[in-house]
Amino acid sequence: MLMLNTLESRTSTPAVQLVEPAPNKEQLTKILQAGLTAPDHAAMRPWRFITIQGDARNQLGEVFAQATLKREPDTPAEKIARTKQKPLRSPLIVVIVATITPDHLKTPEVEQILSAGAAATLIQLAATASGFGSIWLSGPNTYHPDVKAALGVAEKDQIVGFIYMGTPSKPAVAKSRPELADHLSEWHGPAN
Ligand SMILES: Cc1cc2nc3c(=O)[nH]c(=O)nc-3n(C[C@H](O)[C@H](O)[C@H](O)COP(=O)(O)O)c2cc1C
């Protein structure tokens, strides 16, 4: 029942509303261990989690700014300044990486990425269950080779997202969710 309540009540928290304290070491260990329970075809463990806190967030901002300028050299200075500040919005960032084994006999690349996505979701749920807020963010820099290189992510691997985490500064606003009926059908055999 408690578990279902967590599932039903989880909402993302805007990154600017995530403040100190971030999960401490012990809490973070538990939260990240939830990611290790992700469904995983052929036990490949295709995940890596990278935590970024404190001043390292400034360095991530610099990496994002340089990647943005490389992608779009004409980006106005104000936008670059804002980009540098982005990682500072929350006290903790967990980078979720899919570590890819190309041409695996049983597990195509898409399944390895899906498993890393499942790990990300489980980490968000564990954060919620531990009383913390989070949001899964990406953006074009997520896939930029320079960002991957700066984070020590191999070219063959994929960053699936940045989970910003901390304590929500405001109570969560209940969200209306889609109607299940709009996303559900029952199959009775081939269409014709
Ligand atoms: C792969 C992935 C990437 C995402 N990237 C962004 C993003 O860059 N910016 C953003 O505002 N939301 C992004 N989201 C959506 C948010 O994480 C969040 O799910 C959305 O705001 C809906 O809120 P909810 O989780 O409370 O339903 C992304 C979600 C996924 C699954």
PDBQT file of the ligand as one rigid body, heavy atoms in Angstrom, charges set to zero:
ROOT
HETATM    1  C1  LIG A 201      14.496  11.056 -20.882  1.00  0.00    +0.000 C 
HETATM    2  C2  LIG A 201      13.809  12.240 -20.251  1.00  0.00    +0.000 A 
HETATM    3  C3  LIG A 201      14.353  13.492 -20.414  1.00  0.00    +0.000 A 
HETATM    4  C4  LIG A 201      13.708  14.613 -19.878  1.00  0.00    +0.000 A 
HETATM    5  N1  LIG A 201      14.250  15.858 -20.072  1.00  0.00    +0.000 NA
HETATM    6  C5  LIG A 201      13.638  16.938 -19.586  1.00  0.00    +0.000 A 
HETATM    7  C6  LIG A 201      14.191  18.245 -19.763  1.00  0.00    +0.000 A 
HETATM    8  O1  LIG A 201      15.281  18.411 -20.302  1.00  0.00    +0.000 OA
HETATM    9  N2  LIG A 201      13.487  19.307 -19.312  1.00  0.00    +0.000 N 
HETATM   10  C7  LIG A 201      12.282  19.158 -18.662  1.00  0.00    +0.000 A 
HETATM   11  O2  LIG A 201      11.672  20.162 -18.271  1.00  0.00    +0.000 OA
HETATM   12  N3  LIG A 201      11.745  17.930 -18.454  1.00  0.00    +0.000 NA
HETATM   13  C8  LIG A 201      12.397  16.831 -18.893  1.00  0.00    +0.000 A 
HETATM   14  N4  LIG A 201      11.848  15.588 -18.692  1.00  0.00    +0.000 N 
HETATM   15  C9  LIG A 201      10.526  15.482 -18.017  1.00  0.00    +0.000 C 
HETATM   16  C10 LIG A 201      10.590  15.622 -16.509  1.00  0.00    +0.000 C 
HETATM   17  O3  LIG A 201      11.590  14.792 -15.949  1.00  0.00    +0.000 OA
HETATM   18  C11 LIG A 201       9.236  15.249 -15.856  1.00  0.00    +0.000 C 
HETATM   19  O4  LIG A 201       8.959  13.894 -16.078  1.00  0.00    +0.000 OA
HETATM   20  C12 LIG A 201       8.099  16.090 -16.403  1.00  0.00    +0.000 C 
HETATM   21  O5  LIG A 201       8.319  17.433 -16.019  1.00  0.00    +0.000 OA
HETATM   22  C13 LIG A 201       6.727  15.640 -15.901  1.00  0.00    +0.000 C 
HETATM   23  O6  LIG A 201       6.671  15.753 -14.522  1.00  0.00    +0.000 OA
HETATM   24  P1  LIG A 201       6.198  14.514 -13.626  1.00  0.00    +0.000 P 
HETATM   25  O7  LIG A 201       7.385  13.577 -13.592  1.00  0.00    +0.000 OA
HETATM   26  O8  LIG A 201       5.858  15.108 -12.310  1.00  0.00    +0.000 OA
HETATM   27  O9  LIG A 201       5.029  13.909 -14.313  1.00  0.00    +0.000 OA
HETATM   28  C14 LIG A 201      12.489  14.460 -19.173  1.00  0.00    +0.000 A 
HETATM   29  C15 LIG A 201      11.971  13.171 -18.971  1.00  0.00    +0.000 A 
HETATM   30  C16 LIG A 201      12.612  12.073 -19.510  1.00  0.00    +0.000 A 
HETATM   31  C17 LIG A 201      12.021  10.707 -19.308  1.00  0.00    +0.000 C 
ENDROOT
TORSDOF 0
